[in-house]
């Protein structure tokens, strides 16, 4: 059996399209697909970014509300000012929550991509 993208001997198959692939064109790591499927994944980059953007913005907003509420309660309880540390926390928490939400959404989209066979 030969590779579906070249004439080399096939060493395995793509986990997404089940085409025989050689060592060069095959997945190089767990969770990846053949070169043809990876090119299809890369081609849809703009659509994925647009789909993930609302999730990221909502997560950042939620993080901002949560950190502001925590700072408000802390300042009220301890009778302290915000200070540089509090400002840093209020900036860092929403960014970290947004990054985690973006990565989780991107991984979920990748799993769905690998689970669905390519259109014929």
N, C-alpha and C positions, 0 to 999 in steps of 0.2 A: 504494500500500500504506500502511496506517495503523498506528500504534503499537498494540500489543496491550493497553496499559494506559490509553491515552487516544485521542482522535480526531486527534491531530497526525500530520503526515506522517512516516513512518518514515525514519530516516537510516541504520539498520544493523540488526544482529540481535545477540541475546544469545549469547555464546560457549558458554553452558551449555545453554539450552533452545531456542535457535535461533528464538525469537520475534522478530518485527519490533518495534523500539523506536525512539522518537524520541530527540532529543538529551538531553532531561531525564531520561527513564527508562532510558536506555542506560548501559553501563559508562562511568564517567568517567575510568578509568585502566586501563592494562594489568594483567591479572590479576584483574579484577573482572567482575561479571555485571550483569544487569538488576536493577531494584528488587525484583521478585518473588523472584528467586533470592537476592539479598543478604538479604532478609527471612528466607528459609528458613535461610541460613547463620547469621544472628544468633539465630534461634529455637533453634538447637542448641548455643548457647554453653555451657550447663551440662554437657551430655554431653561436649563436647570437653574442657572443663576436667577432668572426672573421668577421661577417657581419657589425658590428658597428665600428670596428677599423678604416677603411678608412674614415668614416664620422668624427670620432673624430680627426684623424690626419689632415684632411683638415681644420676642424674648428680651430684647434690649429695653423696651418700655417697661415690661414687668420687672426686670432687674432694677431699673431706675426707681420705680415706685417702691419696691421692697427695701432698697438701700436708703431711700429718703425717709421711709417710715421708721426704719430701724434707727437712723441717725436722729430723727425727731424724738423718738422715745428715749434714746440714750441721753440726748442733750437735756431733755425735760427732767429725766430722773436724776442725772448727776449734776445738773445746773452748770454745764460746761458749754463753751463755744464750739464751733465746728472745727476749726484748726486745719492744718495742712493734712494731717492723717485722715481726718473725716472726709475732707474733700477728695483725697486720693481713693478712699474706699467707695465714695459715691460715684467716682468715675470708673474704677476698676470692676466693681461688681456687675454693672450692666454689660460691660464689654466681655467679661468672662462668660456670663450666661449666654450672650448672643453667639459667641464662638462655639460653645458647647452645643447649642441648638442647631447651628449651621452644620457642624460636623455630623451630628446625629441624623439630620435630614439628608445630607449628602450620602451617608452610608446606607440609609434606607432606600434612597433612589438607586444606588449602585446594586444593592441586593435585588431589587425589583428588576433592574436591567438584566442582570445575569440570570435571573429565573425565567425570563420570557424569551422564547426563541425569536430569532430575527424574522422579519416578514419574508415570505417566499418570493 
